[in-house]
């Protein structure tokens, strides 16, 4: 990178951001509140490392939580790095590459989503005499326990033998689930020889959103960083959102214990939110007392309007109140809305100026329905389809089979659900020959007709719509579950 390009990047940073971007080496903890420019710092730090000749692009790893975040970071780095792109990846995608490149067992090279993993586990549990409901509870317990390292099943004796059988079954079918990818990565790096090979090729690690990592993921990072770590943790414990997946915002204290020489830098200038919102959020965090001290953020957006709080009896009452409030903001949707006092009669806002944020997808469904009943147009980001429909599950298995991805596993899953003639080698070969002739949508439709799936059903139409929006995705299962965003299935 040319020095003038680096100077241009660094000159755009505030003093705290500049300190973080140009930290000489060793462990670094960047406590970054909302809107304080943490992605800018991560990008600038990579640019600084490359410009100073501290590493080649392939020796730098930047880890984040979703493919969307990884793509965004990669795009922003791309414009700044002329030498080439570093590794920018999700935890699971990087761990899978690590396993593939450093000798993972053959049976752990093909990931399956949570729904498929749950069904496979249930099959094993039923073989051990467990009831279906009990199997579901055991799977939840196993998922929770696998967020930790070392993995301890002593408190769940029913799982000890069952877990071994589940792992063996996954290996026999050539698959692995998301939790196992992380644990197998940790197991692999506990081998000193392999760990040294990684350290020879990887010299700088940056972790985005560190507040959302689990103990197992943290252990993977520690092993990857080694005894002379150039590792940067960027995040804010007050913004943790993945506790249901085993994330522990309190890990910030563990980081300080494990890396006693770590330098901590606080980013406290906010470029996103007005001061009133920052003060309100800070007060709530202080009252809660469950997080490390919240940063005292100073806004560059002025004070802003006061925060209003509305208490509602339930989610349906809340949704109706939201609809009425929007009608008032835009000046009413009809004569009735003005006549009955729902609006002032003056248009003060347009629809595209109004956003509704909610914590759970279920709440979004209730709100969306109420807005539609009120005649309010809604633009909602695509929801992940739930692959609970047996027809869609069958379609997904057949799709993977004819694309020759993890064929053995998907054949095992599909055979009990269809006539034997439909999955004969001769029949499958005929279907494979359709691929060059059809677009993604046409092929999907042909396969649905082959399986006698109702193509006018809402879930199939929803799948077709998602395929239109994401035609580049290699696997249908990525459209089914939010969890699949953790890993780009190759």
Residue pairs with C-beta under 8 A, 6 or more apart in sequence:
1 47
1 50
1 51
1 80
1 81
1 82
1 83
2 82
3 51
5 47
5 51
5 80
5 82
6 47
6 48
6 51
9 43
9 44
9 47
9 48
9 80
10 18
10 21
10 22
10 44
10 48
12 40
13 21
13 37
13 40
13 41
13 44
14 37
14 269
16 265
16 266
16 267
16 268
16 269
17 37
17 40
17 41
17 44
17 267
19 265
20 28
20 30
20 41
20 45
20 232
20 265
20 267
21 41
21 44
21 45
21 47
21 48
22 45
22 48
23 45
23 232
23 263
23 265
25 54
25 230
26 229
26 230
26 261
26 262
26 263
27 225
27 229
27 230
27 231
27 232
27 233
27 255
27 259
27 261
27 262
27 263
28 231
28 232
28 233
28 262
28 263
28 265
29 232
29 233
29 252
29 255
29 256
29 262
29 263
29 264
29 265
30 38
30 41
30 232
30 233
30 234
30 235
30 264
30 265
30 267
31 235
31 236
31 252
31 264
31 265
31 266
31 267
31 295
32 38
32 41
32 234
32 235
32 236
32 267
33 236
33 238
33 239
33 267
33 268
33 270
33 278
33 294
33 295
33 297
34 236
34 239
34 270
34 272
34 273
34 281
34 297
35 270
35 271
35 272
35 273
36 267
36 268
36 269
36 270
36 271
36 297
37 267
37 269
37 271
38 208
38 234
38 235
38 267
39 72
39 73
39 76
39 208
41 234
41 267
42 62
42 73
42 206
42 208
42 232
42 234
43 73
43 76
43 77
43 80
44 80
45 206
45 232
46 60
46 62
46 77
46 80
46 81
46 86
46 206
47 77
47 80
47 81
49 55
49 60
49 204
50 56
50 57
50 60
50 81
50 83
54 203
54 204
55 203
55 204
56 83
56 84
57 81
57 83
57 84
57 85
57 86
58 84
58 86
58 87
58 201
59 86
59 201
59 202
59 203
59 204
60 86
60 87
60 202
60 203
60 204
60 205
60 206
61 86
61 87
61 89
61 94
61 202
61 204
61 205
61 206
61 224
62 70
62 73
62 77
62 86
62 87
62 88
62 89
62 205
62 206
62 208
63 89
63 90
63 91
63 94
63 205
63 206
63 207
63 208
63 221
64 70
64 73
64 88
64 89
64 90
64 207
64 208
64 209
65 90
65 91
65 208
65 209
65 212
65 242
65 486
66 90
66 485
66 486
67 90
67 93
67 485
67 486
67 487
67 488
68 485
69 90
69 208
69 209
70 88
70 89
70 90
70 93
73 88
73 208
74 85
74 88
77 85
77 86
77 88
78 85
87 94
89 97
90 486
90 487
90 488
91 182
91 213
91 217
91 220
91 486
92 111
92 178
92 181
92 182
92 486
92 487
93 486
93 487
93 488
95 181
95 182
95 184
95 185
95 220
96 109
96 111
96 181
96 487
98 185
98 188
98 189
98 198
99 108
99 109
99 181
99 184
99 185
99 188
100 109
102 188
102 194
102 197
102 198
103 188
103 194
104 184
104 188
105 171
106 171
106 174
107 170
107 171
107 172
107 173
107 174
107 175
107 176
108 170
108 171
108 175
108 176
108 180
108 181
108 184
109 174
109 176
110 174
110 175
110 176
110 405
110 406
110 409
111 175
111 176
111 177
111 178
111 181
111 487
111 489
112 120
112 175
112 176
112 177
112 406
112 409
112 477
113 178
113 387
113 477
113 480
113 481
113 483
113 484
114 177
114 178
114 481
114 483
115 387
115 388
115 393
115 480
115 481
116 175
116 177
116 413
116 477
117 139
117 177
117 178
118 136
118 139
119 413
120 166
120 169
120 170
120 173
120 175
121 135
121 138
121 139
121 142
121 166
122 132
122 135
122 136
122 139
123 169
124 162
124 165
124 166
124 169
125 134
125 135
125 138
125 139
125 162
126 132
126 135
127 165
128 161
128 162
128 165
130 138
130 158
130 162
138 156
138 158
138 159
138 162
141 156
141 159
142 156
142 159
142 163
142 166
142 179
143 179
144 246
145 151
145 152
145 153
145 156
145 159
146 179
146 180
146 182
146 183
146 216
146 246
147 179
147 214
147 215
147 216
147 245
147 246
148 214
148 215
148 216
148 246
149 183
149 186
149 215
149 216
149 219
151 183
151 216
153 159
153 160
153 163
154 160
167 180
170 176
170 177
170 180
173 406
173 408
173 409
173 412
174 406
174 408
174 409
175 406
175 409
176 184
178 483
178 486
178 487
179 216
181 487
182 214
182 216
182 217
182 220
183 216
185 220
186 216
186 219
186 220
186 223
188 194
189 195
189 198
189 220
189 223
189 224
190 223
195 223
195 226
198 224
199 226
202 224
203 230
204 230
204 231
204 232
205 221
205 224
205 225
205 229
205 230
205 231
205 232
206 231
206 232
206 234
207 213
207 221
207 231
207 232
207 233
207 234
207 235
208 234
208 235
209 234
209 235
209 239
210 233
210 234
210 235
210 251
210 252
210 255
211 235
211 236
211 237
211 238
211 239
211 240
211 247
211 249
211 251
211 252
212 235
212 240
212 241
212 242
212 245
212 247
213 221
213 247
213 248
213 251
214 245
214 246
214 247
214 248
215 246
215 248
215 251
216 246
218 251
218 254
218 255
221 231
222 258
225 231
229 259
231 259
233 252
233 255
236 295
237 249
237 250
237 252
237 291
237 292
238 249
238 285
238 291
238 292
238 294
238 295
240 247
240 249
240 291
241 247
243 249
249 291
249 292
250 292
252 292
253 292
255 262
256 262
256 264
266 295
267 295
268 295
268 296
268 297
268 298
269 297
269 298
269 300
270 278
270 297
270 298
270 299
270 300
270 301
271 300
271 301
272 301
273 297
273 299
273 301
273 304
274 299
274 301
274 302
274 303
274 304
274 305
275 298
275 299
275 301
275 302
275 303
275 304
276 303
276 304
276 305
276 306
276 307
277 304
277 307
278 297
278 298
278 299
280 307
281 294
282 294
282 296
282 297
285 291
285 294
286 294
310 318
310 321
312 318
312 321
315 362
315 363
315 366
316 366
316 370
318 363
318 366
318 367
319 366
319 367
319 369
319 370
319 371
320 370
322 356
322 367
322 370
322 371
323 370
323 371
323 373
323 374
323 376
324 342
326 351
326 354
326 371
326 374
326 376
327 333
327 337
327 342
327 343
327 374
327 376
328 342
328 343
328 344
329 348
329 349
329 354
330 343
330 347
330 348
330 349
330 350
330 351
330 354
331 338
331 343
331 344
331 345
331 346
331 347
331 348
332 338
332 342
332 343
332 344
332 345
333 343
333 374
333 375
333 376
334 375
336 342
337 343
338 345
351 376
351 377
356 367
358 364
358 367
361 383
364 380
364 383
368 378
368 380
371 377
371 378
372 378
382 466
382 469
384 479
384 480
384 481
384 482
384 484
385 392
385 459
385 462
385 463
385 466
385 479
385 480
386 480
386 481
387 393
387 396
387 477
387 480
387 481
389 457
389 459
390 417
391 448
391 451
391 453
391 454
391 457
391 459
391 460
392 453
392 459
392 460
392 463
392 480
393 413
393 417
394 414
394 417
394 418
394 451
394 453
395 444
395 447
395 448
395 451
395 453
395 463
395 476
396 476
396 477
396 480
397 410
397 411
397 413
397 414
398 410
398 414
398 431
398 447
398 450
398 451
399 444
399 447
399 475
399 476
400 406
400 407
400 410
400 475
400 476
400 477
401 407
401 410
401 411
401 414
401 423
401 428
402 428
402 431
402 432
402 434
402 435
402 447
403 435
403 474
404 432
405 474
405 475
411 423
414 423
415 423
418 451
421 427
422 450
422 451
431 447
431 450
434 443
434 446
435 443
438 446
440 467
440 471
441 464
441 467
441 468
441 471
444 463
444 464
444 467
444 476
445 455
445 464
448 455
448 460
449 455
453 460
454 460
455 461
463 476
463 479
466 479
467 476
467 479
470 478
470 479
473 479
474 489
474 490
475 484
475 489
477 484
477 489
478 484
478 485
478 488
478 489
